[in-house]
Amino acid sequence: MSEQSAPAKARGLHEHHLSVPELTLRGMILGALITVVFTSSNVYLGLKVGLTFSSSIPAAVISMAVLSFFSRSNILENNMVQTQASAAGTLSAVIFVLPAILMIGYWNGFHFWQTMLICMAGGALGVIFSIPLRRTMVVNSDLPYPEGVAAAEILIAGHKEDGAKEGAGGAKDILFGGLVSAVVCFCTTGLHILTDKLHLWFSAGKAIFQVPLGFSLALLSAGYLMGLTAGLAMFIGLVLAWGAFVPYLTSQLADSAGSIADIANQVWSSRVRFIGAGTLAIAAVWTLLTLLKPMIEGVRLSFKAISDSSHGVTIERTDQDMSMKSLLLLSVALILVLGASFFSFVSDAPISNLLACGLVLFAVIMVFLIGLFIAAACGYMAGLIGSSNSPISGIGVIAIIIISLLLVLADSVLGIFTSAEGRRFGMALAIFITTGVVSVGTISNDNLQDLKTGYLVGATPKNQQISLLIGCVVGASIIAPTLSLLYQAYGFAGAPLPRPDMDPGAMLSAPQATLMMTVTQGIFAHNLDWNMLLIGIVAGICVIVADQVLARLRFPLRISALAVGLGIYLPPTATAAIIVGSLLNLAVNRRLKAKNAGKAATGSEHNKKGVLIASGFIVGESLMGVVLAIVVLISLSTGHGESPLGLQGLLDTIFGPNAGLMLNIASVLVFAGICTVFYKKST
């Protein structure tokens, strides 16, 4: 669907569905069930590779398939289901921060009520903060909102005259992708007869280079949904990281013990990732600067409309937000919830009640002020590259630096964190506050994406905002149990082992949480490597300048500084799989364009089948990861090992010393075969 045709379609749907129900009990129950499933799978995916996926598209198709069995189901009801379920794709991003509390040794498990309240309150604030931005970033903006537009296309197609058939066909595409990726994940993580990554290492003198290969179907799909432009930018980031920064820094090291892989990975994780964080930080600032003027005007118009609605002025249904009174009452309630969550957290520390109240007040103010700041940045990033690809963790790095510096400054006056125990508490508090800030940003990111979908299908914004608030509550309630399950089953890299007999190599990497821990420890110990952050900022400025030059030259491709930053600090095998996915997107679209030349439908509309299969890949791999975590826990609880299904011994018996080589060859062939099948089914 082109941006030019979208408003016309939205108006037509609005007129046709003027009086149909939107928020229904059956829709809310279905949305809650989808939210539980997708939140669990997103938590797993985020801890494993540092990425989450937007659940809007698969939720929309599942909703159409399920509600088609009920009478009077309609496009607006289905839209509310996907709006509610989309909270799963974004609120779960708090796992980029929260596990760091375990990594520093302050927690030994996840506290249910503290985790739920901070996620729920932060997410609800994200809804409130993004409401005044709706007109600027959705109605009066030409931002592409790739996932929001894709979800609208699916909903519109599913409610044509042959909507039931299309909805069922879409469900079959998602089911196909889900089954394929679930089987591959089972063979990789369960049976261990395939691998999800391959590293090729080279050295020139002391400089170390890597050519990574990644075989995760979830990451392949993320790249497919992201598209060529973002994939190209991530490739640039990958080349900078492993073709420039890591080789240079390793060449400057004194002789180090260990393999070249261990040395290079240590340099990347402890130094180069900070370059990526700096690039993301300056990209976020640039985003805000470019948006400042239109954002101020949009906020003014939004508040005027909210005020008019409160004074009885008639406003068209498709332009109605939650009332000013509701927003104020909800804001006061959220302040109390935040205060209760933070007080529960600081009450465990050996400090006076007066100091505890001061820290609670500081924490609430930080969540409000920084959350308000990042709501606009995250909303813009969602509009630019989609919710799945927005670097929420990069925003989290900025937030945790600001919060940690302020706490250290307070410590210089009050002497709160002088002891080792006090410093650990200070770091944990900074991480916990940042969890609230990230909750605000991630739901702001998602809300505007959903409002774009609603704008295109003629939904009522107020109902969508209520639906997303429900999704925040449901999603927040499942995050802590899922984190506990995965921690007990696999453990997290950098955190104490939950059991002494665990295999450290099987831990979930939790890359962003590790970065948050490193940043916080560096600031509190006064030894953070600011040089790497500054290099990243300079690199980001260079990318921004280059992008502006390309824009002036009207070059068809652009370079996103956000995506370049992601390419620098995401695990290289994850980035490699994403790049392959973006190239697959290019191949599919070129084939569809040639195949459908002269037809009315555009390539993006024909590409719906590929989008649905890719969404299935993501969901299947993620859900199988959660299922295997349960299998591991059952195995351990009955006195067996943590790889109860593994067939490594059988492979060693059959292939002997060549078992590793055969494993790699099989993985490459399976991955290439699935890419080929995906291409053929999508075209």
N, C-alpha and C positions, 0 to 999 in steps of 0.2 A: 504494500500500500504506500503510495507516495504521500509526502506531507501535504501536497496540494489537494489531493482528493480526500484526505482524512476528515476535514471539517464537514464536508458535504455528507459523507457517510454518517458522521456523528449526528448531524442534524436530522437526517432521515430516520435513524434509529430512535432518536429522542422523540420524534413525533409519533412514531409507530408504537413505542412502548411507554407512553406517557403515564399510564396508570397501573402498570404491572408491579407486583411486589418485588422488592430488592432484598431486604434483610428478612430472611425466613428462619424458622427454628431448624428445619431440616438442613438448610444451607449452613447455618452456624455449626451444627453437629458435624456435618461432613467436613467443613473447613477445619474444625478442631482436630478431627482424626488425621487429616492430611498434614496438619501442622506438626503433630506428634511424630509422625513417620519421617517427614522431611527434616525436622529439627535434629532428630537422632542421626540421620545420615549425614547432615551437614556438619555436625560436631565431629564426627569421625573423619570426614574428608578434610576439614580444616586442620585437625591435629596431625593428620598424616602428611599432607603436602602443602598446607598453608593457603588453601583456596576453598571457598564455599561457592555454591551455585544458587542461582535464582530459581525458586520453586514456582514462580508464577505460571510459566508455560505448561509444565506437566500438571500442575493443579487445575488449570483451566480445562485441559483435555479430560482429566479424570472426573472433574465436576460435570462436564457435559455428558460423559458416558454414564455416570451414575444417575444424575437427575433426569436423564432421558426416560427412565423407567417410571417417573412420577408425572402426574398430570400438571399442566400449566407451568412447567419449568420454562425459564426464559433467559435471555442473554444477560440481563442485569443481575439476576439471581446468581448465575454462574460467575459473573464478574466479582460479586461479593465474596464468593467462596475462594477464588484465586487471590483476592486482596487479603483475606484473612490468612490463608495458607502461606502467602509470600513472606510473612513475618519469620517463617522458618528459615528462609534463605538468607536472611540478613541479621536477625537478632543473635543467631548462633555465632556471629563474628566476634562475640565477646570472648570466645576461646582463644583469640589471638593475644589476649591480655591475662585473663584470670588464672590460667595454670602457672604463671610466673610466681604466684604466691606459694605454691608447692615447691617450685624450683629453688626459692631462697630459704626454704625450710621453716616458714612461718606456720603454714597449715600442713597437716598430714592427711587431709581429705577435704572434700568440698561441702561446706555448710549449706544445707538446703535453703533455709529461710533467708539467710544473708544474700546468697546468690540469686534466689528468685526475686527478692524485693529490689535489689539494685538493677537487675536486668529489666524487670517490669516497669519500674519507675523511670529509668532512663529511656526505655523504648517509648513509653507514653509521652514523655517530654519531646522525643523526636517527632512524634505525630503533631504535637502542638506547635513546635517551632517551625515545621515545614508548611503549616496551613497558610500563613501570610505570604509564602513564596510561590503559591500555586499559580497565580496569574502571571507572574514574571517568568517562571521557568517552564510552565506547562502550556498555558493558553497563549501567551504572547511571545513564545520562544520558538526558534527553529532548531533547538537541540534534537538529535535523532531519537533518543530514548529507545535503543534497539530492542530491549526485552519488553518494554511497555507496548511498543508498536506491534511486535511479534505476537504478544498475547492477545491484543485487540484483533489482529488478523485471524487468529485461530477462533476466537469467539464469534466473529462476524461470519466466517466460513461455516462454522458449526451450526449457525442458526439461519442458514438459507433454507430453501424449500427441501433440500436433501440433507438438512443439518444432521439428522439422526445417523444417516449413513456416514457422513463425514466425521462426526464425533466418534463413532465406533471405529472407523478406519484410523483416526488419529490415536485412539487408545491402543490399537493393534501395533502401530508404529512404535509407540513408547514401550509397549510390552516386549516387542522384538528386541529393541535396544537394551532394555533392562535385563532380559534373559541372557543375551550374549555377554554383556559386561559382568553379570553376576557369575556366569560360568567361568569366565576368564579370571575374575577375582578369586573365585574358589580354587582354581588351579594354581594361582600365584600365591595367595596368602594362606590358603588351607592346605593344599596338597604339596605346595612348593615344587611343582614340576614346570613352572614358568617363572620368569622374573619380570619385574615391572621397570627395570632400569639397567643401563649398561654404560660403563665409563671407559673411554679410550684415553689413556694418559700419554703425554709426550714431554720431553724436557730438552732444553737447549742450554747447556751449562747448568746453572742453578735455577733458571727460569722454568716454571712448570705450566704446561698447557693441558686443557681437557677438551675433548669432543664428547658431549653427553648424548645419550639416547634414552628416551623415556617411552614406555609402552602402556601407560595408564590410559584406559579408554575414557575415564572421567575427564582427564586433562586434555585429551584429544578433543573431546566435545566442547570443553571450555574454549579452546582455541577456535573451533568451528563457529561457535556462537559469537565469539569476539570479532572475527573477521580479519581480513588481510592487513588493514591499516594498523590496528593494535598489535597484531602478530609481528609485523615488520619492526615496529618500535621495540617490542620485547626482544627480537633477534638482535637489534642494535645493542640493547642492554646486556644481553648474553655475551656478545662479542667483546664489549667493553670490559665486562667482568673477567672473562676467562681467556680473552685474547690480549688484554692490556694490563688491567689492574693486578690480577693474581700473578701473572708472569713477572711483572716488574717487582712487586713486593717480595715474592719468593726469591728473586735474584739478589735481593739486598740482605737476605738472611745469612747469618753465620751457619756453619755446618750444623744440621739438625738431625737428630735420630728419628728413625721411622721411614715409612715408605713415602714416595712422592705424593701419593694420594692423600695420606694422612697430613702431610705438611701443607699441601695446597688447600685442603678442606679447612684446616685450622686457620689459615690466613684469610680465607673467604669468610668464614663464620665470625671471626673476631675483628676483622678490619673492613673487608670489602663491603659487607652488608650495610655498614654504616654509611658508605658512599651512596648506596641505594636509598637509604633513609633520608639523606640530605637532598637527593634528587627529588624524592617524593615531597619533601617539605617545601621546597621552593616552587614545585609545580602546584601545590595546594595554594600557596600565597598568590601566585600568578593568576590562578583561577578566580580567587576572590577579587583581585584588583580589576580583572576584566569584567566582572559581574557587578561591581559596586554601584554604578549609576543606575542601570536598569533594575537592580535589586531594590534599591531605595524607593524607586517609583512604584514598583510592583507591591512592595510592602504597604506603601501609602494607600494604594488602590484597594488592597485586600482588607485592610483595617476599616476603610470607608465602607466597603460592602458589608462587612460584619456588623458595623455600627448601624448601617441602614436597616439590616435585617432585624436588629434588636429594637429598632424604633418603628417597626411595622411597615416599612417600605417593601413592596412586593419585589422579590428577586426570583428570576427564573430558576426552576428546579435544578437544572444542570450547572448552576452557579452558586448554589447554597453550601456554605461551610458551616461547621459547628458554631453556635451562637457565642457572642462575647461572654455572656454570663456562664455558659458551660465551660468555656476555656479557663475563665478565672477560677471557678470552683474546682475544676480538675487540677489546675496548677497548684492551688493551696493544698489539696489532698496529696499531690505528688511530693510537695515539700515535706509534708509530715512523714510520708513513707520513706523518702530519702533519709530524713533525719533519724528515723527509727533504725534503718539499715546501718547507717554509719555509726550510730551510738552503740548498737549491738557489736559492731566490729571493734571500736576503740575501747569498749568496756572491758575487754580481755587484757588490755595493757595496764601495767602498774603506774598509772598517772592519776592526778587529782581529778575530781569531778569538774572543777572549773576549767582545767586544761582540756578535758575530754569534750566539754561543751564547745570550747573554742575550736577544736579540731573538727567537730561535727559541722559547725557553722562554716568553717573554711571549706570543707568538702562539698557541702550543698552549693555554696557560691561558685566553686570551681565547675561543678557539673552544669550549673545554669549558664555561666558566662562562656566557658569554653564550648559547651554544647551548642549555644546559640551561634557561636562563630562557625563551628564546623558543620552545622546543619545546612548552611548555604553551600559550603564547599562540597560536601558529600552529595547534596542534591544535584549540583552541577555535574559532578563526576558521573553520577548515575545516568544523567541525560546524555553525557558525552560517549561513554563506553559501556554503560550497562551496570546493573547492580552487582553481577557476579565478578566483574573485573575491576570494580572500584577499589583503590588501595586503602581500605579502611585502616589496616594496620599501620600504614605510613602516617595517617592522621593520628593514630594512637601514639606513635613515637613522638610526634610533636607535642601532644598533650602530656605525655609522661615526663618529657623533658621540662616543660613549664612547671608542672605540679611538683616534681622533685626539686627543682631549683628553688621554688618558693618555700618548700618544707626545710631544705637545707639552710636557707636564709633565716627562717624562723628559729632554727636550731642554734644558729650563731648568737642569737639574742637570749633565747630561753634555755638552751642546753637540754633539749628534750631527748635527743638521740645520741648522747655521748657514749653510752655503753654499747657493747656488741648486741645485746638484746634490744636496746633502744633503736639502734640503726636498723635491725631486722624489722622491727615494728614500723619504723618510718618508711622503709622500702615497701612493706606490705600495704601500708595505708596509701602510698602513692599509686600502687598497682590497682588497689580496690577503687580508688576515686577514678582512675583512668577507665576502669571497667564501666562505670556509670557514663562517662563521657562517650566512650565507644558505642554504648547502647543508644545514646541520643543520635550519634552520627549515622549509625547503621540503619536505624528506622527512618530517619530523614531521607537517607539514600533510597530506601525502598518505597516510602510513601509517595514521593513525587513520581516514581516509575509507575506505581499503581494508578495515581491520579491521571497520568497520561493515557493509560489504557481506558480508564473510565471516561475521560474526555472524548476519546474516539468512539466509544460505544454509547454515549449518552447517559452515563450514570450520574447519580447524585453524589457530589463530593462529600457531603456530610455523612451519608451512609457508609461510604468507603472509609472515612476516618474512624467511625465507630467500629466498623468491622476489623480494621487494623489494630485498634486498641484491644479487642477481644483476642486477636492473634498474639499480641504481646504477652498477655496474661498466660495463655496456653503454652506458648513457646518458652517463656521464662520458667514455667513449672517443670519442664522436661530437661532443661540444660544441666542442672546439677546431678540428677540421677544418671544421665548419659555419661557425663564426665567421670563420675565415680566408677561406673561400669568399665569404661575404656581404660581408666588408670589402673584398676585392679587387674584387668586382663593383660594389658600390654606394657603399662608404665609410660612415662613421658621422658624424653631425652632431657638430661640436666636436672631432673627431679630425683629424690631418693627412691630406690626401688621399693615397691609396696611389699615384696617378698624377697628374701635373700637368694632364692634359687632361680630367679628370673634371668633370661638371656638379655643382656643390655642391647644386643644388636637388633632385637625385635621391637624396641621401643618406638612409639609414635614420635616423630621428630618435633612436632609443635614449634615450627621455626620462628613464627612471630613472637610467641610467648618467650622463647629463648632470647630473642632480640630485646624484648621489653625488660627482661631480667638483667641483661648485660648493661643496658642504658642506665637503669636505676642503680645498680651496684656501682657503676662508674661515677655517677654524680654524687652519691653518698660517700664514696671513698675518695672523691676529688681526683680521680685518675681517668676520667672518660677521654677517649681519643677524639678530641674535637677536630683534629686535622682531617680525619676521614669524612666527617660530616661536612666540613667546609669544601673539600674536594667534590663531594656530591652536589653541594649547592652550586658550585661553579659549573660542573657538568650539566646540571639542570638548566642553568642560565644559557649555556651554549646551545642546548637542544631547543629551548624556547625561541632563541634568536633564529636558529636554523628553520624552525617551523614557521616563524613569521615571514622569513624570506620566501619560503615555498608558497605561502599564502599570497604574498604580493605577486609572485610569478604565475599564480593560478595553476600550480602543479596539482595533478589529480590526487596524489598521496600526501598525507601530512605525517608529522612525527610527534606523537604525544609524549611529553616529558613524564607523565604519570606511568605510561606503559614502559618507557625506557627504565625508569626507576624500578619497576617490578622485575624487569629482565635482569637487573643487576643483583637484587637481593633474594629472589626466589631460588629454591634449589634448582641447579642447572638441568637436571633430568626432567623436572616439572616444566620448566620453560621450553625445553626441546619438544616435549609432547604437545604443548600449546601451539608452538610454531607449526608443527606438522598439521595440526587441526586447522589453523588459519590458511595454510596452503591448500588443504582439502576443500575448504570453503571456496577458495578462488577457482579451483578446478570444477567443482560442482556448478557454481554460478556461470562460468564460461560455457559449460556444456548445456545448461538450461537456456542460456541466452541464445545459443546457436540453434538449439532444438525448437525453441518457441518463437523464433524470429517471425515478426509480423502478426503475432497473436496479441490480444488485448491485455492479457495478464502480464505483469512484470516478473522479472526473475525472482524478486524477493517473495512474491506470492507463491510461485511454483516451488520455492525452496522450503516451503513449510514441512514437507516430508522429512527432509534432512534435519531440520530443527527439532522435530519430534523424536526422531531416532537418536539424535545427539543427547536430547534431554533424558531419554531412556537409558543411554550409556551411563550418564552421571548418576541417576537414581539407582540403577542396578548395582553398580560397583559400591556405592556408599552403603546401601542397605545390606549387601553381603558382608561388608566390613563389620557392621554392627552384629550381624548374626554370628560371624566367626568369633567375635569378642565374647559372646555368650557361650559358645562352644568351649572356648579356652577356659573360661571361668568354671564351667561344669567339670571340665577335665581336671583342673587344679584342685577343685574342692573334693574330688573323689580320689586324690592321690596320684594322678597321672601327670604327664608332662604338659608343657604349654604348646606343643605342636602335635596334638593327638592324631591329626589326619595326615601329617607330613610323610612324604614318600622319598625323602632324601636318601635313606639307606638303600632302598630298592634301586634308585638311579646309580648310586655308587657301585652296587653289585653288578648292574648290567653294563655300565660304560666305564667303570674303573676311573682312572685319572682323567679321562675325557668327559666326565659327567658335567663339569661346569661349562665346557665348550658346547656340548650338546644342548644344555639348558638355554644358553644364549642364542644358539641357532634356532631352536624351536620357538623361542619368544619372538625373535625377529620375523620369522615366517608367519606366525599366528597374527602378529600385529599388522603385517603387510596384507595378509589375506582379509582381515576384518576391514581395513581401509578400502580395499578393492570392492568388497561386498557393499560397504556403506556408500561408496561412490555410485555403484550400479543401481542400488535401490533408491537413491536420492535423485537420480536423473532419469 
